[in-house]
Amino acid sequence: MKLLDNWKFLIILCLTLGLAPFIPEPHVLGKIRWVLGGGKGMTGIDYFDLILHGFPFILLIRYLIIKIWGRIRK
């Protein structure tokens, strides 16, 4: 769990796995657009792909919430 609380690791994870492939657009953005457009034609593998590429951002948001919550409670 110590690795998941390392902000440098989370940033690298977001920039590599989260945004890969970079050309023509980050993969996770295309999947999010697809879901927001109704998700028509999406299969199970597409949802898994969205989770896989979105998970680093979820971990980063989790880290930020924990840090902010810790500062508020002090």
PDB file with SEQRES, HELIX, SHEET and CRYST1 records, atoms N, CA, C and O in Angstrom:
SEQRES   1 A   74  MET LYS LEU LEU ASP ASN TRP LYS PHE LEU ILE ILE LEU          
SEQRES   2 A   74  CYS LEU THR LEU GLY LEU ALA PRO PHE ILE PRO GLU PRO          
SEQRES   3 A   74  HIS VAL LEU GLY LYS ILE ARG TRP VAL LEU GLY GLY GLY          
SEQRES   4 A   74  LYS GLY MET THR GLY ILE ASP TYR PHE ASP LEU ILE LEU          
SEQRES   5 A   74  HIS GLY PHE PRO PHE ILE LEU LEU ILE ARG TYR LEU ILE          
SEQRES   6 A   74  ILE LYS ILE TRP GLY ARG ILE ARG LYS                          
HELIX    1 AA1 LEU A    3  ASP A    5  5                                   3    
HELIX    2 AA2 TRP A    7  LEU A   13  1                                   7    
HELIX    3 AA3 CYS A   14  GLY A   18  3                                   5    
HELIX    4 AA4 HIS A   27  LEU A   36  1                                  10    
HELIX    5 AA5 GLY A   44  ARG A   73  1                                  30    
CRYST1    1.000    1.000    1.000  90.00  90.00  90.00 P 1           1          
ATOM      1  N   MET A   1       0.814  -1.199   0.000  1.00  0.00           N  
ATOM      2  CA  MET A   1       0.000   0.000   0.000  1.00  0.00           C  
ATOM      3  C   MET A   1       0.855   1.259   0.000  1.00  0.00           C  
ATOM      4  O   MET A   1       0.389   2.334  -0.378  1.00  0.00           O  
ATOM      5  N   LYS A   2       2.098   1.124   0.422  1.00  0.00           N  
ATOM      6  CA  LYS A   2       2.959   2.294   0.451  1.00  0.00           C  
ATOM      7  C   LYS A   2       3.169   2.856  -0.955  1.00  0.00           C  
ATOM      8  O   LYS A   2       3.298   4.067  -1.139  1.00  0.00           O  
ATOM      9  N   LEU A   3       3.201   1.969  -1.933  1.00  0.00           N  
ATOM     10  CA  LEU A   3       3.398   2.394  -3.315  1.00  0.00           C  
ATOM     11  C   LEU A   3       2.214   3.223  -3.805  1.00  0.00           C  
ATOM     12  O   LEU A   3       2.393   4.165  -4.577  1.00  0.00           O  
ATOM     13  N   LEU A   4       1.004   2.879  -3.359  1.00  0.00           N  
ATOM     14  CA  LEU A   4      -0.187   3.615  -3.773  1.00  0.00           C  
ATOM     15  C   LEU A   4      -0.313   4.962  -3.079  1.00  0.00           C  
ATOM     16  O   LEU A   4      -1.155   5.775  -3.459  1.00  0.00           O  
ATOM     17  N   ASP A   5       0.500   5.207  -2.082  1.00  0.00           N  
ATOM     18  CA  ASP A   5       0.511   6.501  -1.406  1.00  0.00           C  
ATOM     19  C   ASP A   5       1.710   7.349  -1.811  1.00  0.00           C  
ATOM     20  O   ASP A   5       2.017   8.347  -1.157  1.00  0.00           O  
ATOM     21  N   ASN A   6       2.377   6.964  -2.867  1.00  0.00           N  
ATOM     22  CA  ASN A   6       3.517   7.706  -3.389  1.00  0.00           C  
ATOM     23  C   ASN A   6       3.030   8.547  -4.575  1.00  0.00           C  
ATOM     24  O   ASN A   6       2.711   8.004  -5.632  1.00  0.00           O  
ATOM     25  N   TRP A   7       2.975   9.863  -4.399  1.00  0.00           N  
ATOM     26  CA  TRP A   7       2.398  10.717  -5.437  1.00  0.00           C  
ATOM     27  C   TRP A   7       3.212  10.690  -6.724  1.00  0.00           C  
ATOM     28  O   TRP A   7       2.650  10.840  -7.809  1.00  0.00           O  
ATOM     29  N   LYS A   8       4.515  10.503  -6.625  1.00  0.00           N  
ATOM     30  CA  LYS A   8       5.347  10.445  -7.833  1.00  0.00           C  
ATOM     31  C   LYS A   8       4.998   9.214  -8.664  1.00  0.00           C  
ATOM     32  O   LYS A   8       4.895   9.292  -9.888  1.00  0.00           O  
ATOM     33  N   PHE A   9       4.819   8.090  -7.997  1.00  0.00           N  
ATOM     34  CA  PHE A   9       4.432   6.863  -8.690  1.00  0.00           C  
ATOM     35  C   PHE A   9       3.063   7.024  -9.347  1.00  0.00           C  
ATOM     36  O   PHE A   9       2.859   6.574 -10.474  1.00  0.00           O  
ATOM     37  N   LEU A  10       2.127   7.662  -8.648  1.00  0.00           N  
ATOM     38  CA  LEU A  10       0.780   7.841  -9.196  1.00  0.00           C  
ATOM     39  C   LEU A  10       0.784   8.751 -10.423  1.00  0.00           C  
ATOM     40  O   LEU A  10       0.046   8.505 -11.378  1.00  0.00           O  
ATOM     41  N   ILE A  11       1.602   9.788 -10.406  1.00  0.00           N  
ATOM     42  CA  ILE A  11       1.704  10.677 -11.568  1.00  0.00           C  
ATOM     43  C   ILE A  11       2.274   9.916 -12.763  1.00  0.00           C  
ATOM     44  O   ILE A  11       1.762  10.035 -13.876  1.00  0.00           O  
ATOM     45  N   ILE A  12       3.319   9.143 -12.539  1.00  0.00           N  
ATOM     46  CA  ILE A  12       3.909   8.350 -13.627  1.00  0.00           C  
ATOM     47  C   ILE A  12       2.898   7.340 -14.153  1.00  0.00           C  
ATOM     48  O   ILE A  12       2.806   7.125 -15.362  1.00  0.00           O  
ATOM     49  N   LEU A  13       2.143   6.721 -13.258  1.00  0.00           N  
ATOM     50  CA  LEU A  13       1.125   5.754 -13.656  1.00  0.00           C  
ATOM     51  C   LEU A  13       0.050   6.418 -14.515  1.00  0.00           C  
ATOM     52  O   LEU A  13      -0.383   5.852 -15.519  1.00  0.00           O  
ATOM     53  N   CYS A  14      -0.379   7.614 -14.124  1.00  0.00           N  
ATOM     54  CA  CYS A  14      -1.390   8.341 -14.906  1.00  0.00           C  
ATOM     55  C   CYS A  14      -0.854   8.737 -16.276  1.00  0.00           C  
ATOM     56  O   CYS A  14      -1.570   8.650 -17.274  1.00  0.00           O  
ATOM     57  N   LEU A  15       0.391   9.169 -16.326  1.00  0.00           N  
ATOM     58  CA  LEU A  15       0.963   9.617 -17.595  1.00  0.00           C  
ATOM     59  C   LEU A  15       1.273   8.464 -18.541  1.00  0.00           C  
ATOM     60  O   LEU A  15       1.295   8.660 -19.756  1.00  0.00           O  
ATOM     61  N   THR A  16       1.510   7.282 -18.018  1.00  0.00           N  
ATOM     62  CA  THR A  16       1.844   6.145 -18.884  1.00  0.00           C  
ATOM     63  C   THR A  16       0.621   5.280 -19.152  1.00  0.00           C  
ATOM     64  O   THR A  16       0.102   5.282 -20.268  1.00  0.00           O  
ATOM     65  N   LEU A  17       0.157   4.550 -18.165  1.00  0.00           N  
ATOM     66  CA  LEU A  17      -0.970   3.648 -18.362  1.00  0.00           C  
ATOM     67  C   LEU A  17      -2.269   4.417 -18.578  1.00  0.00           C  
ATOM     68  O   LEU A  17      -3.099   4.021 -19.396  1.00  0.00           O  
ATOM     69  N   GLY A  18      -2.443   5.500 -17.855  1.00  0.00           N  
ATOM     70  CA  GLY A  18      -3.690   6.256 -17.950  1.00  0.00           C  
ATOM     71  C   GLY A  18      -3.909   6.924 -19.289  1.00  0.00           C  
ATOM     72  O   GLY A  18      -5.041   6.979 -19.771  1.00  0.00           O  
ATOM     73  N   LEU A  19      -2.867   7.426 -19.893  1.00  0.00           N  
ATOM     74  CA  LEU A  19      -3.019   8.166 -21.148  1.00  0.00           C  
ATOM     75  C   LEU A  19      -2.594   7.383 -22.390  1.00  0.00           C  
ATOM     76  O   LEU A  19      -2.780   7.868 -23.506  1.00  0.00           O  
ATOM     77  N   ALA A  20      -2.031   6.192 -22.227  1.00  0.00           N  
ATOM     78  CA  ALA A  20      -1.553   5.414 -23.381  1.00  0.00           C  
ATOM     79  C   ALA A  20      -2.730   4.880 -24.192  1.00  0.00           C  
ATOM     80  O   ALA A  20      -3.762   4.591 -23.586  1.00  0.00           O  
ATOM     81  N   PRO A  21      -2.658   4.732 -25.470  1.00  0.00           N  
ATOM     82  CA  PRO A  21      -1.677   5.304 -26.384  1.00  0.00           C  
ATOM     83  C   PRO A  21      -1.936   6.796 -26.559  1.00  0.00           C  
ATOM     84  O   PRO A  21      -3.074   7.252 -26.442  1.00  0.00           O  
ATOM     85  N   PHE A  22      -0.914   7.528 -26.829  1.00  0.00           N  
ATOM     86  CA  PHE A  22      -1.004   8.987 -26.861  1.00  0.00           C  
ATOM     87  C   PHE A  22      -1.504   9.538 -28.190  1.00  0.00           C  
ATOM     88  O   PHE A  22      -2.062  10.634 -28.237  1.00  0.00           O  
ATOM     89  N   ILE A  23      -1.310   8.791 -29.264  1.00  0.00           N  
ATOM     90  CA  ILE A  23      -1.658   9.284 -30.603  1.00  0.00           C  
ATOM     91  C   ILE A  23      -2.743   8.403 -31.176  1.00  0.00           C  
ATOM     92  O   ILE A  23      -2.568   7.187 -31.099  1.00  0.00           O  
ATOM     93  N   PRO A  24      -3.813   8.855 -31.727  1.00  0.00           N  
ATOM     94  CA  PRO A  24      -4.160  10.237 -32.042  1.00  0.00           C  
ATOM     95  C   PRO A  24      -4.744  10.999 -30.854  1.00  0.00           C  
ATOM     96  O   PRO A  24      -4.711  12.229 -30.840  1.00  0.00           O  
ATOM     97  N   GLU A  25      -5.277  10.290 -29.855  1.00  0.00           N  
ATOM     98  CA  GLU A  25      -5.737  10.920 -28.621  1.00  0.00           C  
ATOM     99  C   GLU A  25      -5.568   9.900 -27.497  1.00  0.00           C  
ATOM    100  O   GLU A  25      -5.511   8.698 -27.756  1.00  0.00           O  
ATOM    101  N   PRO A  26      -5.488  10.368 -26.260  1.00  0.00           N  
ATOM    102  CA  PRO A  26      -5.396   9.411 -25.156  1.00  0.00           C  
ATOM    103  C   PRO A  26      -6.599   8.462 -25.154  1.00  0.00           C  
ATOM    104  O   PRO A  26      -7.742   8.884 -25.330  1.00  0.00           O  
ATOM    105  N   HIS A  27      -6.320   7.203 -24.956  1.00  0.00           N  
ATOM    106  CA  HIS A  27      -7.322   6.154 -25.072  1.00  0.00           C  
ATOM    107  C   HIS A  27      -8.475   6.350 -24.092  1.00  0.00           C  
ATOM    108  O   HIS A  27      -9.635   6.134 -24.441  1.00  0.00           O  
ATOM    109  N   VAL A  28      -8.158   6.755 -22.882  1.00  0.00           N  
ATOM    110  CA  VAL A  28      -9.195   6.903 -21.866  1.00  0.00           C  
ATOM    111  C   VAL A  28     -10.172   8.018 -22.247  1.00  0.00           C  
ATOM    112  O   VAL A  28     -11.360   7.924 -21.938  1.00  0.00           O  
ATOM    113  N   LEU A  29      -9.694   9.061 -22.905  1.00  0.00           N  
ATOM    114  CA  LEU A  29     -10.594  10.142 -23.334  1.00  0.00           C  
ATOM    115  C   LEU A  29     -11.576   9.657 -24.390  1.00  0.00           C  
ATOM    116  O   LEU A  29     -12.752  10.020 -24.364  1.00  0.00           O  
ATOM    117  N   GLY A  30     -11.097   8.843 -25.311  1.00  0.00           N  
ATOM    118  CA  GLY A  30     -11.980   8.274 -26.327  1.00  0.00           C  
ATOM    119  C   GLY A  30     -13.049   7.394 -25.708  1.00  0.00           C  
ATOM    120  O   GLY A  30     -14.205   7.432 -26.128  1.00  0.00           O  
ATOM    121  N   LYS A  31     -12.674   6.603 -24.713  1.00  0.00           N  
ATOM    122  CA  LYS A  31     -13.637   5.725 -24.032  1.00  0.00           C  
ATOM    123  C   LYS A  31     -14.659   6.545 -23.243  1.00  0.00           C  
ATOM    124  O   LYS A  31     -15.846   6.218 -23.235  1.00  0.00           O  
ATOM    125  N   ILE A  32     -14.203   7.603 -22.585  1.00  0.00           N  
ATOM    126  CA  ILE A  32     -15.131   8.451 -21.827  1.00  0.00           C  
ATOM    127  C   ILE A  32     -16.115   9.128 -22.772  1.00  0.00           C  
ATOM    128  O   ILE A  32     -17.306   9.207 -22.471  1.00  0.00           O  
ATOM    129  N   ARG A  33     -15.633   9.614 -23.908  1.00  0.00           N  
ATOM    130  CA  ARG A  33     -16.535  10.212 -24.905  1.00  0.00           C  
ATOM    131  C   ARG A  33     -17.558   9.194 -25.390  1.00  0.00           C  
ATOM    132  O   ARG A  33     -18.731   9.516 -25.582  1.00  0.00           O  
ATOM    133  N   TRP A  34     -17.103   7.975 -25.582  1.00  0.00           N  
ATOM    134  CA  TRP A  34     -17.976   6.911 -26.051  1.00  0.00           C  
ATOM    135  C   TRP A  34     -19.082   6.631 -25.024  1.00  0.00           C  
ATOM    136  O   TRP A  34     -20.247   6.479 -25.393  1.00  0.00           O  
ATOM    137  N   VAL A  35     -18.723   6.565 -23.749  1.00  0.00           N  
ATOM    138  CA  VAL A  35     -19.705   6.315 -22.692  1.00  0.00           C  
ATOM    139  C   VAL A  35     -20.668   7.492 -22.572  1.00  0.00           C  
ATOM    140  O   VAL A  35     -21.877   7.292 -22.453  1.00  0.00           O  
ATOM    141  N   LEU A  36     -20.146   8.713 -22.603  1.00  0.00           N  
ATOM    142  CA  LEU A  36     -21.006   9.893 -22.505  1.00  0.00           C  
ATOM    143  C   LEU A  36     -21.922  10.038 -23.709  1.00  0.00           C  
ATOM    144  O   LEU A  36     -22.979  10.662 -23.620  1.00  0.00           O  
ATOM    145  N   GLY A  37     -21.518   9.465 -24.833  1.00  0.00           N  
ATOM    146  CA  GLY A  37     -22.347   9.478 -26.032  1.00  0.00           C  
ATOM    147  C   GLY A  37     -23.397   8.380 -26.040  1.00  0.00           C  
ATOM    148  O   GLY A  37     -24.107   8.210 -27.031  1.00  0.00           O  
ATOM    149  N   GLY A  38     -23.504   7.643 -24.964  1.00  0.00           N  
ATOM    150  CA  GLY A  38     -24.510   6.601 -24.865  1.00  0.00           C  
ATOM    151  C   GLY A  38     -23.927   5.202 -24.803  1.00  0.00           C  
ATOM    152  O   GLY A  38     -24.626   4.256 -24.443  1.00  0.00           O  
ATOM    153  N   GLY A  39     -22.672   5.061 -25.145  1.00  0.00           N  
ATOM    154  CA  GLY A  39     -22.020   3.757 -25.072  1.00  0.00           C  
ATOM    155  C   GLY A  39     -22.535   2.751 -26.074  1.00  0.00           C  
ATOM    156  O   GLY A  39     -22.375   1.545 -25.888  1.00  0.00           O  
ATOM    157  N   LYS A  40     -23.153   3.235 -27.136  1.00  0.00           N  
ATOM    158  CA  LYS A  40     -23.728   2.334 -28.132  1.00  0.00           C  
ATOM    159  C   LYS A  40     -22.617   1.550 -28.827  1.00  0.00           C  
ATOM    160  O   LYS A  40     -21.667   2.130 -29.353  1.00  0.00           O  
ATOM    161  N   GLY A  41     -22.747   0.248 -28.820  1.00  0.00           N  
ATOM    162  CA  GLY A  41     -21.773  -0.611 -29.461  1.00  0.00           C  
ATOM    163  C   GLY A  41     -20.634  -1.046 -28.558  1.00  0.00           C  
ATOM    164  O   GLY A  41     -19.759  -1.798 -28.987  1.00  0.00           O  
ATOM    165  N   MET A  42     -20.632  -0.582 -27.303  1.00  0.00           N  
ATOM    166  CA  MET A  42     -19.563  -0.978 -26.381  1.00  0.00           C  
ATOM    167  C   MET A  42     -19.784  -2.415 -25.926  1.00  0.00           C  
ATOM    168  O   MET A  42     -20.912  -2.835 -25.666  1.00  0.00           O  
ATOM    169  N   THR A  43     -18.702  -3.147 -25.836  1.00  0.00           N  
ATOM    170  CA  THR A  43     -18.767  -4.522 -25.348  1.00  0.00           C  
ATOM    171  C   THR A  43     -18.079  -4.598 -23.987  1.00  0.00           C  
ATOM    172  O   THR A  43     -17.600  -3.589 -23.467  1.00  0.00           O  
ATOM    173  N   GLY A  44     -18.034  -5.777 -23.428  1.00  0.00           N  
ATOM    174  CA  GLY A  44     -17.409  -5.967 -22.120  1.00  0.00           C  
ATOM    175  C   GLY A  44     -15.945  -5.574 -22.108  1.00  0.00           C  
ATOM    176  O   GLY A  44     -15.457  -4.999 -21.135  1.00  0.00           O  
ATOM    177  N   ILE A  45     -15.245  -5.883 -23.187  1.00  0.00           N  
ATOM    178  CA  ILE A  45     -13.819  -5.552 -23.258  1.00  0.00           C  
ATOM    179  C   ILE A  45     -13.602  -4.037 -23.271  1.00  0.00           C  
ATOM    180  O   ILE A  45     -12.593  -3.548 -22.766  1.00  0.00           O  
ATOM    181  N   ASP A  46     -14.550  -3.298 -23.850  1.00  0.00           N  
ATOM    182  CA  ASP A  46     -14.440  -1.836 -23.873  1.00  0.00           C  
ATOM    183  C   ASP A  46     -14.603  -1.252 -22.471  1.00  0.00           C  
ATOM    184  O   ASP A  46     -13.900  -0.313 -22.099  1.00  0.00           O  
ATOM    185  N   TYR A  47     -15.534  -1.810 -21.697  1.00  0.00           N  
ATOM    186  CA  TYR A  47     -15.706  -1.347 -20.319  1.00  0.00           C  
ATOM    187  C   TYR A  47     -14.488  -1.706 -19.467  1.00  0.00           C  
ATOM    188  O   TYR A  47     -14.044  -0.908 -18.643  1.00  0.00           O  
ATOM    189  N   PHE A  48     -13.951  -2.914 -19.672  1.00  0.00           N  
ATOM    190  CA  PHE A  48     -12.734  -3.309 -18.960  1.00  0.00           C  
ATOM    191  C   PHE A  48     -11.584  -2.367 -19.316  1.00  0.00           C  
ATOM    192  O   PHE A  48     -10.804  -1.971 -18.449  1.00  0.00           O  
ATOM    193  N   ASP A  49     -11.489  -2.016 -20.589  1.00  0.00           N  
ATOM    194  CA  ASP A  49     -10.445  -1.107 -21.060  1.00  0.00           C  
ATOM    195  C   ASP A  49     -10.589   0.271 -20.409  1.00  0.00           C  
ATOM    196  O   ASP A  49      -9.597   0.893 -20.031  1.00  0.00           O  
ATOM    197  N   LEU A  50     -11.824   0.737 -20.282  1.00  0.00           N  
ATOM    198  CA  LEU A  50     -12.077   2.020 -19.624  1.00  0.00           C  
ATOM    199  C   LEU A  50     -11.641   1.968 -18.161  1.00  0.00           C  
ATOM    200  O   LEU A  50     -11.025   2.909 -17.660  1.00  0.00           O  
ATOM    201  N   ILE A  51     -11.956   0.879 -17.485  1.00  0.00           N  
ATOM    202  CA  ILE A  51     -11.552   0.728 -16.084  1.00  0.00           C  
ATOM    203  C   ILE A  51     -10.032   0.656 -15.971  1.00  0.00           C  
ATOM    204  O   ILE A  51      -9.438   1.286 -15.097  1.00  0.00           O  
ATOM    205  N   LEU A  52      -9.408  -0.115 -16.858  1.00  0.00           N  
ATOM    206  CA  LEU A  52      -7.954  -0.273 -16.824  1.00  0.00           C  
ATOM    207  C   LEU A  52      -7.241   1.064 -17.012  1.00  0.00           C  
ATOM    208  O   LEU A  52      -6.313   1.382 -16.268  1.00  0.00           O  
ATOM    209  N   HIS A  53      -7.668   1.844 -17.997  1.00  0.00           N  
ATOM    210  CA  HIS A  53      -7.006   3.119 -18.269  1.00  0.00           C  
ATOM    211  C   HIS A  53      -7.441   4.220 -17.298  1.00  0.00           C  
ATOM    212  O   HIS A  53      -6.725   5.206 -17.127  1.00  0.00           O  
ATOM    213  N   GLY A  54      -8.598   4.063 -16.667  1.00  0.00           N  
ATOM    214  CA  GLY A  54      -9.083   5.070 -15.732  1.00  0.00           C  
ATOM    215  C   GLY A  54      -8.633   4.857 -14.298  1.00  0.00           C  
ATOM    216  O   GLY A  54      -8.663   5.786 -13.491  1.00  0.00           O  
ATOM    217  N   PHE A  55      -8.213   3.632 -13.974  1.00  0.00           N  
ATOM    218  CA  PHE A  55      -7.847   3.304 -12.599  1.00  0.00           C  
ATOM    219  C   PHE A  55      -6.707   4.158 -12.040  1.00  0.00           C  
ATOM    220  O   PHE A  55      -6.776   4.541 -10.871  1.00  0.00           O  
ATOM    221  N   PRO A  56      -5.664   4.478 -12.810  1.00  0.00           N  
ATOM    222  CA  PRO A  56      -4.620   5.353 -12.252  1.00  0.00           C  
ATOM    223  C   PRO A  56      -5.155   6.718 -11.810  1.00  0.00           C  
ATOM    224  O   PRO A  56      -4.690   7.275 -10.815  1.00  0.00           O  
ATOM    225  N   PHE A  57      -6.126   7.253 -12.542  1.00  0.00           N  
ATOM    226  CA  PHE A  57      -6.705   8.542 -12.172  1.00  0.00           C  
ATOM    227  C   PHE A  57      -7.557   8.408 -10.912  1.00  0.00           C  
ATOM    228  O   PHE A  57      -7.591   9.319 -10.085  1.00  0.00           O  
ATOM    229  N   ILE A  58      -8.240   7.280 -10.766  1.00  0.00           N  
ATOM    230  CA  ILE A  58      -9.010   7.020  -9.551  1.00  0.00           C  
ATOM    231  C   ILE A  58      -8.074   6.948  -8.348  1.00  0.00           C  
ATOM    232  O   ILE A  58      -8.379   7.494  -7.287  1.00  0.00           O  
ATOM    233  N   LEU A  59      -6.941   6.278  -8.512  1.00  0.00           N  
ATOM    234  CA  LEU A  59      -5.961   6.200  -7.421  1.00  0.00           C  
ATOM    235  C   LEU A  59      -5.407   7.578  -7.066  1.00  0.00           C  
ATOM    236  O   LEU A  59      -5.202   7.882  -5.891  1.00  0.00           O  
ATOM    237  N   LEU A  60      -5.164   8.413  -8.079  1.00  0.00           N  
ATOM    238  CA  LEU A  60      -4.655   9.762  -7.827  1.00  0.00           C  
ATOM    239  C   LEU A  60      -5.697  10.610  -7.099  1.00  0.00           C  
ATOM    240  O   LEU A  60      -5.356  11.350  -6.176  1.00  0.00           O  
ATOM    241  N   ILE A  61      -6.944  10.509  -7.498  1.00  0.00           N  
ATOM    242  CA  ILE A  61      -8.021  11.243  -6.825  1.00  0.00           C  
ATOM    243  C   ILE A  61      -8.154  10.768  -5.382  1.00  0.00           C  
ATOM    244  O   ILE A  61      -8.342  11.578  -4.474  1.00  0.00           O  
ATOM    245  N   ARG A  62      -8.056   9.453  -5.167  1.00  0.00           N  
ATOM    246  CA  ARG A  62      -8.090   8.883  -3.813  1.00  0.00           C  
ATOM    247  C   ARG A  62      -6.969   9.466  -2.952  1.00  0.00           C  
ATOM    248  O   ARG A  62      -7.189   9.857  -1.806  1.00  0.00           O  
ATOM    249  N   TYR A  63      -5.772   9.518  -3.522  1.00  0.00           N  
ATOM    250  CA  TYR A  63      -4.617  10.057  -2.802  1.00  0.00           C  
ATOM    251  C   TYR A  63      -4.857  11.523  -2.419  1.00  0.00           C  
ATOM    252  O   TYR A  63      -4.582  11.928  -1.289  1.00  0.00           O  
ATOM    253  N   LEU A  64      -5.367  12.310  -3.363  1.00  0.00           N  
ATOM    254  CA  LEU A  64      -5.612  13.730  -3.090  1.00  0.00           C  
ATOM    255  C   LEU A  64      -6.674  13.919  -2.015  1.00  0.00           C  
ATOM    256  O   LEU A  64      -6.538  14.789  -1.155  1.00  0.00           O  
ATOM    257  N   ILE A  65      -7.726  13.112  -2.057  1.00  0.00           N  
ATOM    258  CA  ILE A  65      -8.777  13.206  -1.041  1.00  0.00           C  
ATOM    259  C   ILE A  65      -8.214  12.878   0.338  1.00  0.00           C  
ATOM    260  O   ILE A  65      -8.518  13.567   1.312  1.00  0.00           O  
ATOM    261  N   ILE A  66      -7.402  11.839   0.428  1.00  0.00           N  
ATOM    262  CA  ILE A  66      -6.804  11.460   1.713  1.00  0.00           C  
ATOM    263  C   ILE A  66      -5.910  12.577   2.240  1.00  0.00           C  
ATOM    264  O   ILE A  66      -5.954  12.892   3.429  1.00  0.00           O  
ATOM    265  N   LYS A  67      -5.099  13.179   1.371  1.00  0.00           N  
ATOM    266  CA  LYS A  67      -4.200  14.257   1.803  1.00  0.00           C  
ATOM    267  C   LYS A  67      -4.983  15.495   2.232  1.00  0.00           C  
ATOM    268  O   LYS A  67      -4.671  16.100   3.258  1.00  0.00           O  
ATOM    269  N   ILE A  68      -5.986  15.871   1.464  1.00  0.00           N  
ATOM    270  CA  ILE A  68      -6.793  17.049   1.806  1.00  0.00           C  
ATOM    271  C   ILE A  68      -7.565  16.800   3.096  1.00  0.00           C  
ATOM    272  O   ILE A  68      -7.631  17.675   3.960  1.00  0.00           O  
ATOM    273  N   TRP A  69      -8.150  15.613   3.232  1.00  0.00           N  
ATOM    274  CA  TRP A  69      -8.904  15.277   4.439  1.00  0.00           C  
ATOM    275  C   TRP A  69      -7.997  15.311   5.673  1.00  0.00           C  
ATOM    276  O   TRP A  69      -8.410  15.762   6.742  1.00  0.00           O  
ATOM    277  N   GLY A  70      -6.768  14.834   5.517  1.00  0.00           N  
ATOM    278  CA  GLY A  70      -5.816  14.859   6.625  1.00  0.00           C  
ATOM    279  C   GLY A  70      -5.463  16.271   7.058  1.00  0.00           C  
ATOM    280  O   GLY A  70      -5.293  16.533   8.249  1.00  0.00           O  
ATOM    281  N   ARG A  71      -5.354  17.174   6.110  1.00  0.00           N  
ATOM    282  CA  ARG A  71      -5.034  18.575   6.448  1.00  0.00           C  
ATOM    283  C   ARG A  71      -6.222  19.282   7.083  1.00  0.00           C  
ATOM    284  O   ARG A  71      -6.046  20.126   7.962  1.00  0.00           O  
ATOM    285  N   ILE A  72      -7.427  18.946   6.644  1.00  0.00           N  
ATOM    286  CA  ILE A  72      -8.625  19.565   7.216  1.00  0.00           C  
ATOM    287  C   ILE A  72      -8.804  19.132   8.669  1.00  0.00           C  
ATOM    288  O   ILE A  72      -9.197  19.936   9.514  1.00  0.00           O  
ATOM    289  N   ARG A  73      -8.519  17.875   8.957  1.00  0.00           N  
ATOM    290  CA  ARG A  73      -8.722  17.334  10.303  1.00  0.00           C  
ATOM    291  C   ARG A  73      -7.702  17.842  11.306  1.00  0.00           C  
ATOM    292  O   ARG A  73      -7.934  17.740  12.510  1.00  0.00           O  
ATOM    293  N   LYS A  74      -6.574  18.388  10.850  1.00  0.00           N  
ATOM    294  CA  LYS A  74      -5.535  18.870  11.782  1.00  0.00           C  
ATOM    295  C   LYS A  74      -5.924  20.156  12.441  1.00  0.00           C  
ATOM    296  O   LYS A  74      -5.164  20.691  13.248  1.00  0.00           O  
TER     297      LYS A  74                                                      
END                                                                             
